[in-house]
Amino acid sequence: MMGIPPNLQANDFPDGSTPAAESIPLADYQALFKSAPGLYLVLRPDAKFTIAAVNEAYARATMTRREEIVGRGIFEVFPDNPDDPQATGERNLRASLERVVQSRAANAMAVQKYAIRRPQSEGGGFEERYWSPLNSPVLGPAGEVVYIIHRVEDVTEFIRLKQAGAEQARRTEALRIRGEHLEAEVFQRAREIQETNGRLVERTAELQAANEELARLNTRLRELDQVKTKFFASVSHELRTPLNAILGFAGTMLMRLPGTLTEKQERQLKIVEDSGKHLLALINDLLDLARIESGKITPDIEEVSGASALADVAASVQVAVEKKGLQLAVRTPEEDIILHTDRRALHQILLNLASNAVKFTPQGTVSLALNQRGKNGESLIEFAVTDTGPGITREDQAKLFEAFRRLQTGEGQVEGTGLGLHLSRKLAELLGGEITLESEPGQGCCFTLILPKNKTLATSGHEAPHPDHRRP
């Protein structure tokens, strides 16, 4: 896209002043030149008078394209009509341009008959035109001519009318055309406004229809969600009763109350018991999820010792830690931190996080830490669970808290329901807090439960989270 040549600076003005630069940034001159209503061509003062720039109005008037003529000589682009032996436009224009270079002063030419070539798409050939040219120099720092501004005015119609001896008719016609032009412009603007208003009405109607459809879909989605929640709750309750019976009978037999067992029978019963516990954990998770989403769980707020909460969780995972040969570290401040929250929900969240840390850490240490900090005048309690496991990629972190999401490790998919972290986040939100994650592949993970120190909610008519052991 061509405009004012890039090496044409403010100090290139003949008098060395920069009045325009004080009000308009130099970077805007290109756009100004391109959109100027007059017909302008910028030439270099070389032997060919090479075209350096051309504005839109000039290109339209001469039926040319900027990208096709910039860099070519003006007489290569605009030669005389070879079919007109009396054509003098090229010779007169060259003489004027040479005078500008020699005198370093502007040169106004008489009206010139100078035909222009039509594009092949419009039939080719030459079209007779009359122009009123003015060639003005642009001087450099040393007073030399660095560019020539070739400005023309298309006076073809005027000349034709004058040649026809109808000057008065031309003036009348010009006034009529101008009036028609103004009338047409007013009509065009009015039509554009009308069309815009029409489109606005259409878009408003479309938006209203889209909003109504969205509201309908949201209503339907809530209905389906309620159906899903009721289904989870119903199925979970129905499954827990026979499953508890199975676990009870398996436990009784493993205690050898009915009689002795063979080694094979004990191993098979142990498989039944472990599978039943795993299934019961999934059912309890589904039931808790249904309760949370249906709004049936309301936190039971009470004073809770932060140190005791961590100690309970540490005791719950101690056997698993020792079984894997890991180290368990618990760090609490010297002065215990007391917070007001739901004890069972807090224990369930921390147990989920700690069990995950043990599960995904092949060797090294699992750390539980308690800390208090302030933010915006509010005291916040942080429970951090850190491990030395393989870490989690950025891609997996974005999906980690989704329901039924189970991570893959180097040893394959780890056992679990895929609901633990999803439920933990739901419970954290229920307690007015959040769970954050910091992790890099190969550098372990740090899950942090952040809770307000004081949580005040109604404590009556609630249903607390299920107290059974959670499987994250």
Stockholm file with secondary structure:
# STOCKHOLM 1.0

chainA/1-472         MMGIPPNLQANDFPDGSTPAAESIPLADYQALFKSAPGLYLVLRPDAKFTIAAVNEAYARATMTRREEIVGRGIFEVFPDNPDDPQATGERNLRASLERVVQSRAANAMAVQKYAIRRPQSEGGGFEERYWSPLNSPVLGPAGEVVYIIHRVEDVTEFIRLKQAGAEQARRTEALRIRGEHLEAEVFQRAREIQETNGRLVERTAELQAANEELARLNTRLRELDQVKTKFFASVSHELRTPLNAILGFAGTMLMRLPGTLTEKQERQLKIVEDSGKHLLALINDLLDLARIESGKITPDIEEVSGASALADVAASVQVAVEKKGLQLAVRTPEEDIILHTDRRALHQILLNLASNAVKFTPQGTVSLALNQRGKNGESLIEFAVTDTGPGITREDQAKLFEAFRRLQTGEGQVEGTGLGLHLSRKLAELLGGEITLESEPGQGCCFTLILPKNKTLATSGHEAPHPDHRRP
#=GR chainA/1-472 SS CCCSCTTCCGGGSTTSCCTGGGTSCGGGHHHHHHHCSSEEEEECSSTTCBEEEECHHHHHHTTCCHHHHTTSBHHHHSCCCTTCTTCCHHHHHHHHHHHHHHHCSCEECCCEECCEECCGGGTCSEECCEEEEEEEEEECTTSCEEEEEEEEEECHHHHHHHHTTCHHHHHHHHHHHHHHHHHHHHHHHHHHHHHHHHHHHHHHHHHHHHHHHHHHHHHHHHHHHHHHHHHHHHHHHHHHHHHHHHHHHHHHHHTTSSCCCCHHHHHHHHHHHHHHHHHHHHHHHHHHHHHHHTTCCCCCEEEEEHHHHHHHHHHHHHHHHHHHTCEEEEECCSSCCEEEEEHHHHHHHHHHHHHHHHHHCSSSEEEEEEEEEEETTEEEEEEEEEECSCCCCHHHHTTTTSTTCCCEETTEECSSCSCHHHHHHHHHHHTTCEEEEEECTTSCEEEEEEEESBCCCCCSSCCCCCCSCCCC
#=GC SS_cons         CCCSCTTCCGGGSTTSCCTGGGTSCGGGHHHHHHHCSSEEEEECSSTTCBEEEECHHHHHHTTCCHHHHTTSBHHHHSCCCTTCTTCCHHHHHHHHHHHHHHHCSCEECCCEECCEECCGGGTCSEECCEEEEEEEEEECTTSCEEEEEEEEEECHHHHHHHHTTCHHHHHHHHHHHHHHHHHHHHHHHHHHHHHHHHHHHHHHHHHHHHHHHHHHHHHHHHHHHHHHHHHHHHHHHHHHHHHHHHHHHHHHHHTTSSCCCCHHHHHHHHHHHHHHHHHHHHHHHHHHHHHHHTTCCCCCEEEEEHHHHHHHHHHHHHHHHHHHTCEEEEECCSSCCEEEEEHHHHHHHHHHHHHHHHHHCSSSEEEEEEEEEEETTEEEEEEEEEECSCCCCHHHHTTTTSTTCCCEETTEECSSCSCHHHHHHHHHHHTTCEEEEEECTTSCEEEEEEEESBCCCCCSSCCCCCCSCCCC
//
